[in-house]
Amino acid sequence: MALITRRRLFHTAFSFAVTAAMAPLSAVGAEPAPRRIAYVVSDLRIPFWDIMWRGIQSRAAALGYQAKAYSADNNARSEITNLVDVIRSGVSGIILSPTNSSAAVTLLKLANDAAIPVVVADIGADGGEYVSYISSDNRDGAYRIGRVLAAKLKALGWADGRVGIIAIPQKRANGQARTAGFMQAMEEAGLKGAGIRQQVDFSYQETFDHTRDLLATAPDIRAIWLQGSDRYQGALDAIAAAGRTGQVLLMTFDAEPEFLEMIPRGTLAGAGMQQPFLMGERAVETMARHHNGQPVEREQKLPVLAVSEDNIKAEMSTIRRNVLGLK
């Protein structure tokens, strides 16, 4: 009986030693392995998302997280595949910038079923459970940049001209908010619309074609508002091709580094500038608070800067860091 007991003790001790040897270092008293978070994003080729990703990386490193991005290249099917891969990888949190608000519902359900917390960063979701939704105040930002445009048109004596819109998909909550805010500013100023065209592939050619179409169908058009920024050249080239340079203003939402020179020169009338680098930082901070059991706001809205030649110099440091991620 004593022999059996000794053998059992030996095997128990041996098993414990093997388990300890095979366990990660964090389980035997070393520094704990860093938590891993994933950034599931619609398209990192678009500068706005790339800047947000840099904000995520910056804050993740400071807070001891490992972060990895999964870009869907604006493809909803790839987005689902990416999320499944993320869930299988065993991350402790997901930051989500979906292709559109309706697609976000399915993505959130998958993450919730896997008990992985999600912070939604921009775009929004039509439903589903998440830790927090961090967005720009799209409606207020679009309203304020619309007021800037209205003032410019009035100063030029073009208040009787119409305004066209090249919009991001209106299935997105942020797209709807931008259009609503801008249209409010136009209505208050008594300006008439020249139509709206929606982007699908966000290409140069698409932006060029939409601009050309608006110019052709509304000869009295005096301004075009592009609800993005990276394809601004397509709009400028279409205006030039129609012989309307200097006769039609272009205003954007979001910003590119070259805007720091183009706005003071008057090449662009202005831009409603979101703060994607700051948004990325805030998303990681929010996830960290959730992991630490601290209270988190269900919805967080960051201001959009209404930038024109009149205030760009005063806003320059904020633009360089929070808007363009130029630390």
N, C-alpha and C positions, 0 to 999 in steps of 0.2 A: 504493500500500500504506500509506503514511504517512497519507494522507487518511482511509482506512477506519479506521485505528487511532485517529486523532483523533476521528472521529465516534463510535466505540465508547466512547472515554473520556468524551466529552461526554454521551452518553446514560446512561452508568453514573452519572456525577456528578449528572445531572438526576434520575434515578430515585431516587437516594439522598436528594437534597434533598426531593423530594416525599414520600417515605416518612417522613422525619424530621419534616416539617411536619404530616403526618397522624397521627403517633404520639401517644399520650397523653403528658402532661408527665412522668409518672413514668419514661418510657423515655428521656428526654433530660436527665436529671440533676436534675429537680425532686423535690419530696417524693413518695414512692411513694403510690399510691392506697391507701386503707384496705381491709383485707380485709373481705369481707361474709359474715355468717353469718345463717342463717334459723332462726326458732323455729317449728317445725311442732307445733301444739298442738291438743288435742281440742276445747277450748271456752273461749275467753277470757271468756265471760260468767260463768263460775264464778270467784268471787274468788280461790281458791287459785292458779289458773293466771295470773290477771291479776297477782297479787303476784309470782309467779315471773318473769313477763315483765318486771316492773319491776326485779327483781334482775338479769336478763340485760342490760337496757338500761343500768343503772348501771355494771356491770362492763365491758360492751362499750365504752362511751364512755371509761372510764379506760384500757383497754388498746388503744385505737385501732381498734376494729372498728366497722363499720356493721351494725346489726341490724334485721331486719324480721320481724314475726310473721304467721303464716298460721293462722287459726283455722278449724277444720272445723265448729264449732257442733254438736259431738257427732254428726257424720254421717260414717260410714266412707267413703262414696263421695267426699264433698268432701275428705276427708283425702288420698285417693289423688291427686285432681286437684291439690290444693295441693302435694303433694310433686313431682309432675311439673313444675309451674310453677317450683318452687324449683330443680330440677335444670337446667331450661332457662335459668334466670337466671344460672347460672354462679357460685354461691356457693362459698366455700372451706370451709364447714363447716355442719353442721345440728345443732341441738339438738332432740331429739324427745321429746314427751310424747304418746304415741299414745292413740287411743280405747280400745284394749284390748291385752292382751299378745299375742294371736294376730294381730291386724292389724299389729302392729309387725314381724312376720317379713317380710311383703311389702314394707313400707316400707324396711326395712333392705336387702333384696335390691336394690331399685331404686337406692338411694343407693350401695351397694357397686359395682353395675354401672357407675355413673357416676364411681367413684373419689372420692366425696365422704365425708370422715370424719363420723361421727355420734357424738354424746354423748347417751345416753338419760337423761332426767331424770324420775324417778318412773314409775309404772305398770309398767314392765318389759317384757320381750320373751320370748316362748316359744322363741326361737332367733334365729340371725342373728349377723352380725359388727358390732361397734361398738367405739369407742375406750374408752368407760367407761360404766358404769351407775351413776348417782347417785340414791340413793333415801333415804327416811326409814327408820329401823328400825321398820317398821310393826308387826311382831310384838311387839317389846319395848315399844313405845309403847302398843299396845292392851292388853298384859298389865298394864302399870303403871297405866293408867287404870282397868282392870278391878278392880285391887286397891283403888284409891281408892273406887270405887263399892261394892265389897263392904264396906269399912270403914264407909261412910256408912249402908248398909242395916242393918248390925249395930248401929250406934250408935242408930238410930231404932227398933230392935226389929222390923225388917222382914225379917230374914234368911230367913224362911219364904216370902217372896214371890218371884215369878218375874220374869225379866228378858227383854224382847223386844229384837230387833235389827232395825233398818232399815239394810240393807247396800248398799254400792256394788256394782256387778256382780262376781260371784264368778269371772268369767272373767279378771279382772285379777289379776296376781300380788300387787299390794298389797292388794286386797280379801281374798284368801285368807289373807294373812299377818295382817291385822287381825282377822279372825274367829277364826283359830287362837289368837292371843295372848290375846284377850279370853275365849274359851271356857276356856282353861287357867286363867285367874284365877278364873272362875266355878266351875269344877270343884274347884279347891283350896279355895275358900271354902264349898263345899257348896251353892251356889245353883243353882236349876233354871231352864232356859230356857223361854221362852214362845213360841218360834217366831222365824223369820227371814223378812223380806220384802226383796226386791231392788229397788233403784231402776233405772228405765229412762230416763225423761226428766228426772229430777232437778227436777221441778216442785213448787210449793207444794201443788197438789191431790194429787199422787201421795203426797207425804209425809204429808199430812193423812189420806188414805184408808188408807195402811198403818198409821198410828198408831191410827186408829179401829178398824181390823180387829183389831189386836193386843189392844186394850183389850176388845173385844167377845168375843173367843175365849178370853181368859184373865182372868177377873174378879179373880184374885188377883195380877195383875201389879203390881209395885212400882217398876219402872224400865224405861226405854227407852233404848237406846244407838243414836244416829244416827251412822252412819259417815261423815258429812260435817258441814257446818256451816251452809251458806247457806240451807237450808230449815228451820232450827230452828223458825221461827214456825209452820209447818204442824203440827209435832208439838205445840207448846205449845197451839195453838188446838184441836186434836183432844182433848187432855187436858182442856182447859177445857170443851169441848162435852159431854164425857162426865161432867162434874161431878166430875172427879178431881184438880183443881188442889190441890196440897199433899199429895196421896196417892200420886202417881207421880213419881219423879225422872226428869229428862231429862239425859243426858250426851251429848256430841258428840265427834267427831274433827275436828280443824281448828278454826279460830276466826274470829270476826268482830269488828270494832272494839267493838261494843256489849257483847261478852262481858266487857270490862274492868270494866263496872259490874254486869252480870247475875250473874256468878259470886260476887262479894262479897255481893250481895243474896240469894243463894240461889235465884234464878230458874232457874239451871242448876247442876247438881251439880258440874260440872267439864268439862274438855275435854282430849283428847290433842292437843297443838298441834304440828304439823309446822312446819318453818322454810323456807317456800317462797322468801322473798327471798334467804336464804343459799344455798339450793339453786341458784337462778338464777345467783348470783354464782359459785358453785363450778363450774357447768357451763361458763361462759365461761372461767374460769381453766384448766380442764382442757383445753378446746379450744386455748387459747393454748399450753399446755405441749406438746401434741401437735404443733402447727404449728412450734414451736421445736425439735422433736426431743428433747424431754426425756421421761423416763419418766413414765408415767401409770398409776395404779392401775386395774385392770380393774373393780373394784366399790368404791363408796364409800357408806357408810351414815351418815346424819346422825341425831343423837338426836331423839326426840320428847319434848316437855315434857309431863309429867302435871300439869296445873294444876287446883287447887281453891282454895277460899277460904282454905285454910291456907297456901298458898305463893305466891299470885298477886302479892302486893306485892313479894316478894323477886325474882320473875322478871320484873317489869314492863319493865325496860329491854330485855331480850332479846326479850320478846313484842312490844314496839312496833316494834323494828327488824327482827328476823329472821322473825317470824311474820306481822306485819301490814304490813311495809314502810313504816312511818311514820318515815322518817328525820328 
